[in-house]
Amino acid sequence: MRGLERKVIFVWLLQVTFLVSLITAGLLFAVLLDLLPVSVLALSVVFEGLGAVYMLLRFRNWSFELRDDHLFLDHGVLKRTRSMVPYVRVQHIDTQRGPVYRLLGLSKVVVYTAGSKGADVTIPGLSRSDASDVQEKLRDLAIESEDMDAV
C-alpha cells in the first residue's frame, strides 16, 4: 500500500482555512449587525482546529495499491471507502496539476473507467514523478488486461 505526499496536507489545510474564513466573515457580519454576540467568533478557532484534525486523519487514512488485476484505493475519515477498479474497465488516465499543486510539486492521477457516469477515481497528492510512474503503470496494466472479460 502506498500513501500520499505529506505536502498534500498543506493543500487540504488551505481549503479548510478558506472555508473557515468564509464562515468567519459571515459571523463577523452578523456580529456587526448585532445579530450575534462577539463570543461567537471563537467558533472560527474551533472550526479551524476541527478542520486541521480532520485533514490530518484524511491524510493518514489515504492509501492505494496497484494489484495484479485492479487498482485498490482505501480512504475516508467519517465514511470509509474501499474501491477496486479492474484494469479492464480503465478507459484513460490523466494527471492534473492546479496552481497550488504545481507550486508544491504535486499531481493528481485521475482514472476514468467504463460504466456509470462519475465512475472515475482520483489519487491526490502524488509527487510529479510518482504520478507519471503510476499513470504509466496503470496504462500498461490496462493494455495488458484488454483481452480479459470486463465482468
C-alpha contacts under 8 A as a table, 3 or more apart, distances in Angstrom:
res1	aa1	res2	aa2	distance
1	M	63	S	5.98
1	M	64	F	5.46
1	M	65	E	4.87
2	R	63	S	5.26
2	R	64	F	5.32
2	R	65	E	6.02
3	G	62	W	6.04
3	G	63	S	4.49
3	G	64	F	6.58
4	L	8	V	7.29
4	L	59	F	7.23
4	L	62	W	6.96
4	L	63	S	6.97
4	L	124	P	7.20
4	L	125	G	5.38
4	L	126	L	5.64
5	E	8	V	5.94
5	E	106	L	7.94
5	E	125	G	5.53
5	E	126	L	5.51
5	E	127	S	6.56
6	R	9	I	5.83
6	R	10	F	7.87
6	R	59	F	7.78
6	R	125	G	7.83
7	K	10	F	5.47
7	K	11	V	7.05
7	K	104	L	6.97
7	K	106	L	7.81
7	K	125	G	7.25
8	V	11	V	5.06
8	V	12	W	6.29
8	V	59	F	7.88
8	V	106	L	7.62
8	V	124	P	7.66
8	V	125	G	4.95
9	I	12	W	5.09
9	I	13	L	5.99
9	I	55	M	6.59
9	I	56	L	6.76
9	I	59	F	6.64
10	F	13	L	5.00
10	F	14	L	6.15
11	V	14	L	5.13
11	V	15	Q	6.49
11	V	100	V	7.10
11	V	101	Y	7.57
12	W	15	Q	5.06
12	W	16	V	6.39
12	W	55	M	6.39
13	L	16	V	4.99
13	L	17	T	6.03
13	L	51	G	7.51
13	L	52	A	6.27
13	L	55	M	6.75
14	L	17	T	5.02
14	L	18	F	6.11
15	Q	18	F	5.17
15	Q	19	L	6.29
16	V	19	L	5.10
16	V	20	V	6.05
16	V	48	E	6.98
16	V	51	G	5.93
16	V	52	A	7.40
17	T	20	V	5.06
17	T	21	S	5.96
17	T	48	E	6.62
18	F	21	S	5.04
18	F	22	L	6.40
19	L	22	L	5.19
19	L	23	I	6.39
20	V	23	I	4.95
20	V	24	T	5.97
20	V	44	S	6.33
20	V	47	F	6.60
20	V	48	E	6.30
21	S	24	T	4.94
21	S	25	A	6.09
21	S	44	S	7.88
22	L	25	A	5.12
22	L	26	G	6.36
23	I	26	G	5.13
23	I	27	L	6.20
23	I	44	S	7.31
24	T	27	L	4.97
24	T	28	L	5.93
24	T	41	L	6.76
24	T	44	S	5.83
25	A	28	L	5.03
25	A	29	F	6.10
26	G	29	F	5.12
26	G	30	A	6.30
27	L	30	A	5.04
27	L	31	V	6.15
27	L	36	L	7.67
27	L	40	V	7.29
27	L	41	L	6.41
28	L	31	V	4.96
28	L	32	L	6.10
28	L	41	L	6.94
29	F	32	L	5.12
29	F	33	L	6.32
30	A	33	L	5.13
30	A	34	D	6.27
30	A	35	L	5.11
30	A	36	L	5.73
31	V	34	D	4.91
31	V	35	L	5.67
31	V	36	L	4.83
31	V	37	P	5.92
31	V	38	V	5.90
32	L	35	L	7.55
33	L	36	L	7.83
34	D	37	P	6.96
36	L	40	V	6.81
37	P	40	V	5.81
38	V	41	L	5.85
39	S	42	A	5.71
40	V	43	L	5.64
41	L	44	S	5.68
41	L	45	V	7.79
42	A	45	V	5.48
42	A	46	V	6.76
43	L	46	V	4.93
43	L	47	F	6.04
44	S	47	F	5.04
44	S	48	E	6.08
45	V	48	E	5.10
45	V	49	G	6.17
46	V	49	G	5.15
46	V	50	L	6.13
47	F	50	L	5.15
47	F	51	G	5.94
48	E	51	G	5.04
48	E	52	A	6.14
49	G	52	A	5.13
49	G	53	V	6.29
50	L	53	V	5.17
50	L	54	Y	6.08
51	G	54	Y	5.04
51	G	55	M	6.16
52	A	55	M	5.18
52	A	56	L	6.26
53	V	56	L	5.19
53	V	57	L	6.25
54	Y	57	L	5.14
54	Y	58	R	6.02
54	Y	77	V	7.37
55	M	58	R	4.80
55	M	59	F	6.17
56	L	59	F	5.13
56	L	60	R	6.29
57	L	60	R	5.04
57	L	61	N	6.08
57	L	77	V	6.40
58	R	61	N	5.24
58	R	62	W	6.34
58	R	75	H	7.25
58	R	76	G	6.05
58	R	77	V	5.70
59	F	62	W	5.46
61	N	74	D	7.25
61	N	75	H	5.25
61	N	76	G	6.12
61	N	77	V	6.85
62	W	73	L	7.75
62	W	74	D	5.87
62	W	75	H	4.36
62	W	76	G	6.91
63	S	73	L	6.00
63	S	74	D	5.32
63	S	75	H	6.38
64	F	71	L	7.29
64	F	72	F	5.43
64	F	73	L	4.31
64	F	74	D	6.07
64	F	123	I	7.90
65	E	71	L	5.98
65	E	72	F	5.17
65	E	73	L	6.63
66	L	70	H	6.47
66	L	71	L	4.80
66	L	72	F	6.40
66	L	138	L	7.80
67	R	70	H	5.32
67	R	71	L	5.86
67	R	72	F	6.92
69	D	86	P	5.96
69	D	87	Y	6.05
69	D	141	L	7.89
69	D	145	S	7.77
70	H	84	M	6.03
70	H	85	V	5.17
70	H	86	P	4.10
70	H	87	Y	5.18
71	L	83	S	7.85
71	L	84	M	5.58
71	L	85	V	4.98
71	L	86	P	6.39
71	L	87	Y	6.96
72	F	82	R	7.19
72	F	83	S	5.66
72	F	84	M	4.62
72	F	85	V	6.51
73	L	81	T	7.73
73	L	82	R	5.54
73	L	83	S	5.05
73	L	84	M	6.53
74	D	80	R	7.43
74	D	81	T	5.77
74	D	82	R	4.46
74	D	83	S	6.55
75	H	80	R	5.85
75	H	81	T	5.39
75	H	82	R	6.60
76	G	79	K	5.36
76	G	80	R	4.32
76	G	81	T	5.84
77	V	80	R	6.00
85	V	89	R	7.07
85	V	90	V	7.65
85	V	113	T	7.94
86	P	89	R	5.52
86	P	90	V	7.11
86	P	150	A	7.91
87	Y	90	V	5.28
87	Y	138	L	7.45
87	Y	141	L	6.29
87	Y	142	A	4.69
87	Y	145	S	6.20
88	V	142	A	5.68
88	V	143	I	7.96
88	V	145	S	5.14
88	V	146	E	5.70
88	V	148	M	6.68
88	V	149	D	7.42
88	V	150	A	5.65
89	R	113	T	5.25
89	R	114	A	5.22
89	R	115	G	7.75
89	R	142	A	7.79
89	R	150	A	6.38
90	V	93	I	7.72
90	V	111	V	6.77
90	V	112	Y	5.96
90	V	113	T	4.41
90	V	114	A	6.34
90	V	142	A	6.13
91	Q	111	V	7.66
91	Q	112	Y	5.52
91	Q	113	T	5.04
91	Q	114	A	6.04
92	H	111	V	6.23
92	H	112	Y	5.42
92	H	113	T	7.20
92	H	139	R	7.56
93	I	109	V	6.92
93	I	110	V	5.65
93	I	111	V	4.61
93	I	112	Y	6.11
93	I	135	Q	6.27
93	I	138	L	7.67
93	I	139	R	7.19
94	D	109	V	5.71
94	D	110	V	5.10
94	D	111	V	6.60
94	D	135	Q	7.29
95	T	107	S	6.34
95	T	108	K	5.39
95	T	109	V	4.51
95	T	110	V	6.15
95	T	131	A	6.82
95	T	132	S	7.52
95	T	135	Q	7.42
96	Q	107	S	5.66
96	Q	108	K	5.05
96	Q	109	V	6.45
96	Q	110	V	7.50
97	R	100	V	7.89
97	R	101	Y	5.39
97	R	102	R	5.62
97	R	106	L	6.82
97	R	107	S	5.01
97	R	108	K	6.51
98	G	101	Y	5.16
98	G	102	R	6.00
99	P	102	R	5.11
99	P	103	L	6.16
100	V	103	L	5.02
100	V	104	L	6.32
101	Y	104	L	5.18
101	Y	105	G	5.94
101	Y	106	L	4.70
101	Y	107	S	6.14
101	Y	125	G	7.97
102	R	105	G	4.95
102	R	106	L	5.88
102	R	107	S	7.37
103	L	106	L	7.73
105	G	127	S	6.08
105	G	128	R	6.19
106	L	125	G	5.71
106	L	126	L	5.42
106	L	127	S	4.62
106	L	128	R	5.50
107	S	124	P	6.68
107	S	125	G	5.82
107	S	126	L	5.21
107	S	127	S	5.91
107	S	128	R	5.44
107	S	131	A	6.13
108	K	122	T	6.68
108	K	123	I	5.58
108	K	124	P	4.38
108	K	125	G	5.91
108	K	126	L	6.20
108	K	131	A	6.76
109	V	122	T	5.65
109	V	123	I	5.10
109	V	124	P	6.52
109	V	126	L	7.90
109	V	131	A	6.09
109	V	134	V	7.72
109	V	135	Q	6.87
110	V	120	D	6.89
110	V	121	V	5.78
110	V	122	T	4.39
110	V	123	I	6.41
111	V	120	D	5.47
111	V	121	V	5.29
111	V	122	T	6.26
112	Y	119	A	6.90
112	Y	120	D	4.37
112	Y	121	V	6.72
113	T	119	A	5.98
113	T	120	D	5.54
114	A	119	A	7.48
115	G	119	A	6.73
116	S	119	A	5.64
123	I	126	L	7.46
126	L	130	D	5.92
126	L	131	A	5.59
127	S	130	D	5.14
127	S	131	A	6.02
128	R	131	A	5.13
128	R	132	S	6.25
129	S	132	S	5.12
129	S	133	D	6.16
130	D	133	D	5.00
130	D	134	V	6.03
131	A	134	V	5.12
131	A	135	Q	6.01
132	S	135	Q	5.04
132	S	136	E	6.14
133	D	136	E	5.19
133	D	137	K	6.08
134	V	137	K	5.13
134	V	138	L	5.96
135	Q	138	L	5.21
135	Q	139	R	6.10
136	E	139	R	5.03
136	E	140	D	6.17
137	K	140	D	5.11
137	K	141	L	6.06
138	L	141	L	5.06
138	L	142	A	5.93
139	R	142	A	5.11
139	R	143	I	6.16
140	D	143	I	5.13
140	D	144	E	6.18
141	L	144	E	5.05
141	L	145	S	6.19
142	A	145	S	5.15
142	A	146	E	6.39
143	I	146	E	5.35
144	E	147	D	7.23
145	S	148	M	5.28
146	E	149	D	8.00
